[in-house]
């Protein structure tokens, strides 16, 4: 009896989360579009997360760098982080390409008449400037300036590191702020069963019927290949990180962030759950506090896979051959670019679709609506791989930077 109580106490958060999501899914199936009435509950939860994310990212990154003993350690860690992120993005894209080649999409896709939003065309230099910087301090406080905020946080951490004894008080402030934000997000996550339940109800009620329409085959292929990648390759990454112990630690602490990613469809909103999970996985603070906030806007296994399936759908629409080496290599290059520049907000940007359509020379008015519909319907699974990939990548980064025995040594302590 006592063991049962202890087990429930340990996993109570996950149990309540599963209950909320299950209830929401049932409501969505039963009431369909009428579940829009409870969507505000999900919006409130998501808004609370988004308002807390900006200070969380600032404090976690700045305090982690300010606490490093040597600046060259950060340089080495940064190289490892980028190497791991890029490797998993390329692997995931190749896996989806193999899936498309094995199960080609040869069906007519209904061309939707959704009106296109007006798009502002700016030069490449201006887009890079807007992506990496903000022209006023207050603009850093928007999640639309996520990369600019991360770069600013890095610079603040460096400045604190260089300031020596005179900056000690500020470093204490950063560490204190980091702890306060962690506690705030712990409080917000208490409302997750209700918030995520409402979001699951909305997704099942609104988008569920479309999953069985004209887009059923590409969507079925996408979800099947992604599920395979999630189970098999994430297990492989966890095993490479810490052997059998790594597998146990990863899957034992992976449920909450996975469900948060599926429910919110936002990598950024999943940062708190990812940080908590990485801490339980014994990933060192200086690694998890850099890899996970940086991974939210930059590391996107799911988006790379959705980019491939969207390109394949567009090729099928216009009767073009996607199996040509040139088309496949170009698609791989596009997915790498998309994983870097695409935002971490729900259904954010459609940058990848516009880029792919422009490069391949398809008519924008016909191709973009279809790509947008596919993008919307694959968003939950894409976010799952995007966000959850950050956690298992943090384990891989730790394995490379800390040595093969990092996990056993941590658990022994």
KAURSUL-V508770 format. One record per helix or strand. SS is the DSSP state (H for helix, E for strand). FROM is the first residue (numbers start at 1). TO is the last residue. Records with the same first field share a line. If there is no record, write none. Layout:
SS = FROM-TO  FROM-TO
//
This chain:
H = 2-66  71-102  124-132  137-141  143-162  164-212  216-252  255-264  271-280  285-298  301-317  325-341  351-360  364-377  379-402  406-412
//
